[in-house]
């Protein structure tokens, strides 16, 4: 029963750590001119639905799991799955933006 609590906390903390690491390099370089000319364009408006659902799902699951103090195993595993998919999506976006610079 405690395994899902530990795994959930590790995965969420790892996600926040990776998010922090991804945000640091553009601010440390000091050259913001590279980032000003990068645009993410979506061909269709519905393509923005998937990232929005992932982010809103992550926020809501994180809040629900924190309120219930990670006692619900099903919610914990849903949060782990959502975090892993969100991490993979974030890494893909980061790699795409990094190649544009």
ABEGO torsion letter per residue (X at the ends): XAAAAAAAAAAAAAAAAAAAAAAAAAAAAGBAAAAAABBBBBABAAAAAAAAAAAAAAAAAAAAAAAAGGABAAAAAAAAAAAAAAAAAAAAAAAAAAAAX
